[in-house]
Amino acid sequence: DEPAIKMNKGNNIYPLPFNEIEMMFFDEDLIRKYLKDLGDESEEISQKICDFKSKLIDELNKNMPTITQQKSKKVLDTFLANERIESYRNTKPEEMITEIKSKLDNLNLNQKIQDFETELKEAIKSENYNKLLELCPLKKQISKHLANQCLDKDFMERMARRLRNKESYIEILRKKYFHEINSEVLR
Protein backbone atom coordinates (compact mmCIF):
# COMPACT_ATOMS: atom_id res chain seq x y z
CA ASP A 1 0.00 0.00 0.00
CA GLU A 2 1.00 3.59 -0.61
CA PRO A 3 2.00 4.59 2.97
CA ALA A 4 4.30 1.55 3.26
CA ILE A 5 5.86 2.34 -0.12
CA LYS A 6 6.55 5.94 0.93
CA MET A 7 8.04 4.80 4.22
CA ASN A 8 10.27 2.27 2.45
CA LYS A 9 11.44 4.86 -0.07
CA GLY A 10 12.48 7.01 2.88
CA ASN A 11 14.74 4.09 3.83
CA ASN A 12 16.01 3.74 0.24
CA ILE A 13 13.90 0.65 -0.42
CA TYR A 14 12.14 0.89 -3.78
CA PRO A 15 9.36 -1.39 -5.03
CA LEU A 16 9.22 -2.91 -8.48
CA PRO A 17 5.86 -3.01 -10.25
CA PHE A 18 5.71 -6.81 -10.38
CA ASN A 19 4.05 -9.42 -8.24
CA GLU A 20 6.84 -11.82 -9.21
CA ILE A 21 10.33 -10.62 -10.17
CA GLU A 22 10.40 -13.06 -13.09
CA MET A 23 7.69 -11.01 -14.79
CA MET A 24 10.32 -8.33 -15.43
CA PHE A 25 11.79 -10.67 -18.08
CA PHE A 26 8.58 -10.19 -20.06
CA ASP A 27 8.88 -6.46 -20.47
CA GLU A 28 7.82 -5.95 -24.08
CA ASP A 29 10.88 -3.87 -25.03
CA LEU A 30 13.16 -6.52 -23.56
CA ILE A 31 11.41 -9.33 -25.46
CA ARG A 32 11.48 -7.29 -28.66
CA LYS A 33 15.25 -6.75 -28.32
CA TYR A 34 15.82 -10.41 -27.49
CA LEU A 35 13.89 -11.65 -30.53
CA LYS A 36 15.53 -9.06 -32.79
CA ASP A 37 18.96 -10.24 -31.60
CA LEU A 38 17.93 -13.78 -32.51
CA GLY A 39 17.42 -12.54 -36.06
CA ASP A 40 13.62 -12.59 -36.12
CA GLU A 41 11.98 -10.23 -38.59
CA SER A 42 9.89 -7.36 -37.28
CA GLU A 43 6.59 -8.93 -38.32
CA GLU A 44 7.53 -12.28 -36.74
CA ILE A 45 8.53 -10.51 -33.51
CA SER A 46 5.20 -8.71 -33.35
CA GLN A 47 3.32 -11.96 -33.98
CA LYS A 48 5.25 -13.84 -31.26
CA ILE A 49 4.61 -11.06 -28.74
CA CYS A 50 0.94 -10.90 -29.72
CA ASP A 51 0.60 -14.69 -29.29
CA PHE A 52 2.38 -14.53 -25.93
CA LYS A 53 0.08 -11.77 -24.68
CA SER A 54 -3.02 -13.61 -25.87
CA LYS A 55 -1.98 -16.84 -24.17
CA LEU A 56 -1.05 -14.94 -21.01
CA ILE A 57 -4.61 -13.60 -20.87
CA ASP A 58 -6.00 -17.11 -21.47
CA GLU A 59 -3.81 -18.45 -18.65
CA LEU A 60 -4.96 -15.73 -16.26
CA ASN A 61 -8.63 -16.33 -17.09
CA LYS A 62 -8.24 -20.07 -16.67
CA ASN A 63 -6.49 -19.70 -13.30
CA MET A 64 -8.59 -16.93 -11.74
CA PRO A 65 -9.66 -19.00 -8.67
CA THR A 66 -6.07 -20.05 -7.98
CA ILE A 67 -4.83 -16.50 -8.44
CA THR A 68 -7.33 -15.10 -5.95
CA GLN A 69 -6.45 -17.83 -3.43
CA GLN A 70 -2.76 -16.99 -3.81
CA LYS A 71 -3.55 -13.30 -3.33
CA SER A 72 -5.56 -14.05 -0.19
CA LYS A 73 -2.67 -16.02 1.24
CA LYS A 74 -0.17 -13.31 0.35
CA VAL A 75 -2.28 -10.58 1.95
CA LEU A 76 -2.65 -12.64 5.12
CA ASP A 77 1.04 -13.61 5.20
CA THR A 78 2.08 -9.98 4.77
CA PHE A 79 -0.37 -8.83 7.41
CA LEU A 80 0.77 -11.44 9.93
CA ALA A 81 4.43 -10.75 9.22
CA ASN A 82 3.98 -7.02 9.83
CA GLU A 83 1.54 -6.98 12.74
CA ARG A 84 2.89 -6.77 16.25
CA ILE A 85 1.35 -7.14 19.65
CA GLU A 86 1.09 -3.61 20.98
CA SER A 87 1.28 -4.39 24.64
CA TYR A 88 2.81 -7.52 26.11
CA ARG A 89 3.80 -6.62 29.66
CA ASN A 90 1.31 -7.83 32.20
CA THR A 91 -0.78 -9.17 29.31
CA LYS A 92 -2.19 -12.68 29.25
CA PRO A 93 -1.69 -14.81 26.11
CA GLU A 94 -5.47 -14.86 25.57
CA GLU A 95 -5.49 -11.06 25.49
CA MET A 96 -2.71 -11.04 22.90
CA ILE A 97 -4.70 -13.47 20.75
CA THR A 98 -7.78 -11.29 21.13
CA GLU A 99 -5.75 -8.29 19.95
CA ILE A 100 -4.57 -10.12 16.84
CA LYS A 101 -8.10 -11.40 16.13
CA SER A 102 -9.38 -7.85 16.37
CA LYS A 103 -6.76 -6.67 13.90
CA LEU A 104 -7.65 -9.55 11.56
CA ASP A 105 -11.32 -8.55 11.74
CA ASN A 106 -10.32 -5.05 10.64
CA LEU A 107 -8.18 -6.36 7.77
CA ASN A 108 -11.23 -6.64 5.48
CA LEU A 109 -9.66 -9.43 3.44
CA ASN A 110 -12.77 -10.08 1.35
CA GLN A 111 -12.84 -6.47 0.15
CA LYS A 112 -9.12 -6.51 -0.66
CA ILE A 113 -9.54 -9.70 -2.71
CA GLN A 114 -12.64 -8.36 -4.43
CA ASP A 115 -10.72 -5.17 -5.34
CA PHE A 116 -7.83 -7.27 -6.65
CA GLU A 117 -10.18 -9.44 -8.75
CA THR A 118 -11.81 -6.34 -10.19
CA GLU A 119 -8.43 -4.83 -11.04
CA LEU A 120 -7.26 -8.08 -12.67
CA LYS A 121 -10.48 -8.52 -14.65
CA GLU A 122 -10.31 -4.93 -15.88
CA ALA A 123 -6.67 -5.42 -16.94
CA ILE A 124 -7.65 -8.60 -18.79
CA LYS A 125 -10.64 -6.96 -20.46
CA SER A 126 -8.59 -3.95 -21.58
CA GLU A 127 -5.62 -6.20 -22.44
CA ASN A 128 -3.37 -3.96 -20.35
CA TYR A 129 -0.23 -6.04 -20.68
CA ASN A 130 1.93 -4.04 -18.27
CA LYS A 131 -0.78 -4.19 -15.60
CA LEU A 132 -1.13 -7.93 -16.18
CA LEU A 133 2.60 -8.37 -15.60
CA GLU A 134 2.24 -6.43 -12.36
CA LEU A 135 -0.60 -8.59 -11.09
CA CYS A 136 0.34 -12.02 -12.46
CA PRO A 137 1.45 -14.54 -9.81
CA LEU A 138 1.75 -17.45 -12.27
CA LYS A 139 5.51 -17.30 -12.61
CA LYS A 140 6.01 -21.01 -13.26
CA GLN A 141 3.28 -21.34 -15.90
CA ILE A 142 4.41 -18.18 -17.65
CA SER A 143 8.19 -18.41 -17.35
CA LYS A 144 8.61 -22.13 -17.94
CA HIS A 145 5.78 -23.13 -20.23
CA LEU A 146 4.27 -20.16 -22.01
CA ALA A 147 7.55 -18.34 -22.69
CA ASN A 148 9.19 -21.48 -24.07
CA GLN A 149 6.16 -22.17 -26.24
CA CYS A 150 5.65 -18.67 -27.64
CA LEU A 151 8.99 -16.86 -27.49
CA ASP A 152 12.00 -19.19 -27.50
CA LYS A 153 13.12 -22.51 -26.08
CA ASP A 154 14.66 -22.01 -22.61
CA PHE A 155 13.64 -18.35 -22.76
CA MET A 156 14.22 -17.56 -19.07
CA GLU A 157 17.71 -19.06 -18.96
CA ARG A 158 18.72 -17.38 -22.20
CA MET A 159 17.27 -14.02 -21.16
CA ALA A 160 19.05 -14.28 -17.80
CA ARG A 161 22.32 -14.91 -19.64
CA ARG A 162 21.75 -11.84 -21.81
CA LEU A 163 20.99 -9.73 -18.76
CA ARG A 164 24.26 -10.87 -17.18
CA ASN A 165 26.38 -10.39 -20.28
CA LYS A 166 24.90 -7.59 -22.36
CA GLU A 167 24.72 -4.07 -20.98
CA SER A 168 22.08 -3.05 -23.52
CA TYR A 169 19.57 -5.41 -21.86
CA ILE A 170 20.33 -4.06 -18.40
CA GLU A 171 19.96 -0.53 -19.74
CA ILE A 172 16.38 -1.22 -20.85
CA LEU A 173 15.45 -2.34 -17.34
CA ARG A 174 17.44 0.42 -15.67
CA LYS A 175 15.67 3.16 -17.61
CA LYS A 176 12.21 1.69 -17.12
CA TYR A 177 12.23 0.34 -13.60
CA PHE A 178 15.26 1.65 -11.77
CA HIS A 179 15.36 5.30 -12.85
CA GLU A 180 14.15 6.49 -9.46
CA ILE A 181 16.87 4.54 -7.68
CA ASN A 182 19.52 5.81 -10.08
CA SER A 183 18.48 9.42 -9.56
CA GLU A 184 18.58 8.97 -5.76
CA VAL A 185 22.01 7.31 -5.85
CA LEU A 186 23.47 9.91 -8.20
CA ARG A 187 22.29 12.87 -6.08
N, C-alpha and C positions, 0 to 999 in steps of 0.2 A: 504494500500500500504506500501511498505517496508520503506520509509522514516518516515512515521507516526509510524510504529511499533518500529523503532529504537528510535525515540524521546520518545515514551511512555515507553519503557524499561528504558530509562535514568531517568524516573520519577517513576520507580518501578511499572509500569503497564504492565502486560504481557498478550498477546493474547492467546486464546485457538484456536485450529484448527477446530472449528465448526461454521457453520452458525447459528445454534440453539443449545443452551446449552444442551437441551434434547438429542441431538444426542450422547453425551458422554455416556449415558446409554447403547448405542449399541456397545460399544467397544467390539470386539470379545472375548478378554480374560475375560472381565467382564461377558459377557453372558455365556461363557463356564463354569466359576466358579459357576454362579447362577444355571445353569441347572444341573451341577454336584452335587451341594448342595441339589437340589431337589431329587436326587437319579437317575437321568437319566443315562442310559448307554452311553458309549463313542460314539458308532455308532449312537444312537438316538440323542445325542447332535449335532453331525456333521450334521445329516440330518435336524434337526430343523434350525440350523444356515444356511445351504445351502438353504433351502426353504425361510427363511427370506431374505437372500441376493437376491435371484431370484425375489421375490415379490417386494422388494425394487426397483430393476431395472425396473420391470414392471410399478410400480407406478411413477417412475421418467419419464419414456418414455411417459406414458399416460398424465402426467401433464406438459410436457415441455412448452407449451405456458403460463400457469399460473406461472410456475417457472421463466421464463424470464420476465414476467410482474412484479413479486415480486422483482426480482433483479433490474429492472429499477427503481422501486419506492425506493428501499433501497439506490441505488447509488445517486439518486436525493435528498432524505431526508438527507443522510450523507453530501452531498455537501452543501446543503442549511444550514444545522446546523453548518457547519464549516467555511463557507465563511463569511467574514466581509466586510463592506464598508470601503475602505481604507481612504477616506478623507470625512469628514462630515461637517467641519466648512466652512462656506460661500459656501456650496454646495446646489443646489436646489434638491428637491425630484426627479425630472425627471432625473437629472444627476446621482443620486444614482441608480435609476432603470436601466439606461443605463449601468452603471458599472456592475451591477449584470447580465444583459442580455449578456454583453460581456464575462463575466466569464462563463456563461452557454454555450455560443457558443463554448468556448474553452474546455468545459468538454468532448466532443466527446463521448456522451452517447451511440450512436449506436455502435461504435467500442468496447466500454467496454462490452456491452451486447453480441455482436458477439463473443468476446474473451471468455466470460463466457460460452456461449452456446457451443463453440468449446471444452472448457475444460471439461464441463459436458458430452458432447457426447463422448469424448475420454475416460473419466472415466467409462462411461456406457459400451462402446465397449470393453474396457480392463478388465471390471469387477473389477475395483480398489475400493474395498469396503471402505477403509479408506478415499480415496479422495471423494467418494460419500457421506460419512458421513459429510465431511467438507463442501460440496457444497449444501447439501439437506436442503431446507427450509420448507419441508412438515411435520413439527413436529406433527401436530394433526393427520394426516393420518397414520404416522409411529408409533407414540407413543401410540395412543389410539386404532387404528384398527389393523394395521399389527402386532404389537408386541403381542397383545392379541390373535390374530389368530394363529400366528406361534410359539411363544415362551412360553407364559404362561398367563393365565387369570389375569387381573389386573397387568400386568408386571411392568409398571412404578411405581405404588404405592408400590409394593413389593420390587422392586429394590431400591427405595428411602429408604425404611425401612432398607434394608440390609446395604446401604451406611451409614445410621445414626448409626446403631448398631453393625456393624462388621468391625473391623479395617482392616481385610484382603481385603475387597472390596476397602476401601479408599486407601490402599497401592498400589493396581493395578493402580488406577488413578494417585496417587502421583508420582509413578515411571515413568509413561508414559507421563503425561501431565504437571506435576508441578515440574519436576526435576530442571528446570532452576530457578524457584522461590526459591525452597529449597536451592539450592547452593548459591544464592544471600543472603538469610536470614541468612544462617549458616556461612557466611564469617566473 
